[in-house]
Amino acid sequence: MTIKPLIILPDPLLRQVSAPVERVDDAVRRLADDMLETMYDAPGIGLAAIQIGEPIRMLVIDVSKEDEEKTPLTFVNPEIVERSDALSVYEEGCLSIPDYYAEVERPEKVRVTYVDLAGAAREIEADGLLATCLQHEIDHLNGTLFIDHISKLKRDMVVKKFTKAARNKAVA
């Protein structure tokens, strides 16, 4: 397993729509392992393949608490097929937008279809933090960031800050 470098805002790759995974094979399973290792190292609770430069529809999540046993989940070609009308608000952050957090309102529950690492079609109903995390990571696969769910003023400030930081890093 390898820890991969994270793609950071304002990298345009984060706005790319990811392509479906054609088939689950050993390369996809290795990538899932690398993604989990990268996510745990960061540390985070979710990671989309695009965040490590792989524009494919795959994500990993582990919402277990620090003192609990790890419960990693891998979703290939995930699709939200149902959303609740009820909404919930969580303070979200993103490994591709380090050290920035904002409250985001999303559907409280979702039903997601996906393919597992054995290539089997699956479905999961999620609520709470898992539902929020799934929506956040699936957004990544569609080129959407959590800052797209906050006010334009706040979003513009964050993008400006990270664009300036990237420019300064390139000059250094």
C-alpha positions as CSV (number, residue, x, y, z in Angstrom):
1,M,0.0,0.0,0.0
2,T,1.1,3.5,-0.9
3,I,0.2,6.9,0.6
4,K,-0.6,9.1,-2.5
5,P,-0.2,12.9,-2.7
6,L,-3.5,14.7,-2.3
7,I,-4.8,17.1,-5.0
8,I,-5.4,20.5,-3.3
9,L,-7.6,23.4,-4.3
10,P,-7.4,25.2,-6.8
11,D,-6.2,22.3,-8.9
12,P,-8.7,22.1,-11.9
13,L,-8.6,18.3,-11.6
14,L,-11.0,18.6,-8.6
15,R,-13.6,20.0,-11.0
16,Q,-13.4,17.1,-13.4
17,V,-16.3,14.6,-13.6
18,S,-14.9,11.1,-13.0
19,A,-15.4,8.3,-15.4
20,P,-17.2,5.0,-14.4
21,V,-15.1,2.0,-13.5
22,E,-15.4,-0.5,-16.3
23,R,-14.6,-3.6,-14.2
24,V,-13.4,-4.3,-10.7
25,D,-10.0,-6.0,-10.9
26,D,-6.8,-6.2,-8.9
27,A,-5.7,-2.7,-10.0
28,V,-8.9,-1.3,-8.7
29,R,-8.5,-3.2,-5.4
30,R,-4.9,-2.0,-5.0
31,L,-6.1,1.6,-5.6
32,A,-8.7,1.1,-2.9
33,D,-6.0,0.0,-0.5
34,D,-3.8,3.0,-1.4
35,M,-6.8,5.3,-1.0
36,L,-7.6,4.0,2.5
37,E,-4.0,4.3,3.5
38,T,-3.9,7.8,2.2
39,M,-7.2,8.7,3.9
40,Y,-6.1,7.3,7.3
41,D,-2.7,9.0,7.1
42,A,-4.2,12.5,6.3
43,P,-6.3,11.8,8.6
44,G,-9.8,11.9,7.1
45,I,-13.1,9.9,7.0
46,G,-13.6,9.9,3.2
47,L,-11.6,10.1,0.0
48,A,-12.6,10.1,-3.6
49,A,-10.2,8.7,-6.2
50,I,-10.1,12.1,-8.0
51,Q,-8.5,13.6,-4.9
52,I,-5.3,11.5,-5.6
53,G,-5.4,12.2,-9.3
54,E,-7.4,9.2,-10.4
55,P,-10.5,10.4,-12.3
56,I,-12.6,7.3,-11.7
57,R,-15.9,6.8,-9.9
58,M,-14.6,5.3,-6.7
59,L,-14.5,6.4,-3.1
60,V,-13.5,5.1,0.4
61,I,-15.1,6.0,3.7
62,D,-14.5,5.1,7.4
63,V,-16.7,7.0,9.9
64,S,-15.7,4.9,12.9
65,K,-14.5,6.9,15.9
66,E,-10.8,6.9,16.9
67,D,-11.3,4.5,19.8
68,E,-13.4,2.0,17.7
69,E,-12.3,-0.7,15.3
70,K,-11.8,0.6,11.7
71,T,-14.7,-0.1,9.4
72,P,-13.5,0.8,5.9
73,L,-16.0,0.9,3.1
74,T,-15.3,1.1,-0.6
75,F,-17.8,2.2,-3.2
76,V,-17.3,1.7,-6.9
77,N,-19.6,3.6,-9.3
78,P,-21.8,4.9,-6.4
79,E,-25.1,6.5,-7.3
80,I,-27.5,8.3,-5.0
81,V,-30.9,6.9,-5.9
82,E,-33.0,8.4,-3.1
83,R,-32.7,11.4,-0.8
84,S,-34.8,12.2,2.2
85,D,-36.8,15.5,2.4
86,A,-35.5,16.0,5.9
87,L,-32.2,17.9,6.1
88,S,-29.3,17.9,8.5
89,V,-26.4,20.2,9.0
90,Y,-22.8,19.0,9.6
91,E,-19.6,20.9,9.8
92,E,-17.7,19.6,6.8
93,G,-14.0,19.7,5.9
94,C,-12.1,18.3,3.0
95,L,-8.6,16.8,2.6
96,S,-8.3,18.8,-0.7
97,I,-9.2,22.1,1.2
98,P,-7.0,21.7,4.3
99,D,-7.9,23.5,7.5
100,Y,-11.2,25.0,6.2
101,Y,-14.5,23.9,7.7
102,A,-18.1,25.1,7.1
103,E,-21.6,24.0,8.0
104,V,-23.3,22.4,5.0
105,E,-27.0,21.4,4.8
106,R,-27.7,18.1,3.0
107,P,-30.4,15.5,3.0
108,E,-30.5,13.6,6.3
109,K,-30.7,10.1,4.6
110,V,-29.7,8.7,1.3
111,R,-30.0,5.4,-0.5
112,V,-26.9,4.6,-2.6
113,T,-26.3,1.8,-5.2
114,Y,-22.7,0.8,-5.9
115,V,-20.4,-2.1,-6.8
116,D,-18.2,-3.6,-4.1
117,L,-14.6,-4.8,-4.5
118,A,-15.8,-8.3,-5.5
119,G,-17.7,-6.8,-8.4
120,A,-21.2,-7.4,-6.8
121,A,-24.0,-4.8,-7.1
122,R,-24.9,-3.5,-3.6
123,E,-27.2,-0.9,-2.0
124,I,-26.9,0.9,1.3
125,E,-29.3,3.2,3.2
126,A,-27.3,5.7,5.2
127,D,-28.1,8.4,7.7
128,G,-26.2,10.7,10.0
129,L,-22.5,11.2,9.3
130,L,-22.3,8.3,6.8
131,A,-25.0,9.9,4.7
132,T,-23.2,13.3,4.8
133,C,-19.9,11.7,3.9
134,L,-21.3,9.7,1.0
135,Q,-22.9,12.8,-0.4
136,H,-19.7,14.8,0.0
137,E,-17.5,12.1,-1.7
138,I,-20.0,11.5,-4.5
139,D,-20.0,15.2,-5.1
140,H,-16.3,14.9,-5.7
141,L,-16.9,12.4,-8.4
142,N,-19.2,15.0,-10.1
143,G,-16.6,17.8,-9.9
144,T,-18.4,19.5,-7.0
145,L,-16.8,20.6,-3.7
146,F,-18.4,21.1,-0.4
147,I,-17.7,24.8,-0.7
148,D,-20.2,24.9,-3.6
149,H,-22.9,24.4,-0.9
150,I,-21.9,27.6,1.0
151,S,-22.5,31.3,0.2
152,K,-20.7,32.7,-2.9
153,L,-18.9,35.2,-0.7
154,K,-17.4,32.6,1.6
155,R,-16.6,30.3,-1.4
156,D,-14.9,33.1,-3.3
157,M,-12.8,33.9,-0.2
158,V,-11.7,30.3,0.2
159,V,-10.8,29.9,-3.5
160,K,-8.9,33.2,-3.4
161,K,-6.9,32.1,-0.3
162,F,-5.9,28.7,-1.8
163,T,-5.1,30.2,-5.3
164,K,-2.8,32.7,-3.6
165,A,-1.2,29.9,-1.5
166,A,-0.6,27.8,-4.7
167,R,0.9,30.8,-6.5
168,N,3.2,31.5,-3.6
169,K,4.2,27.8,-3.4
170,A,5.0,27.8,-7.2
171,V,7.2,30.9,-6.8
172,A,9.1,29.5,-3.8
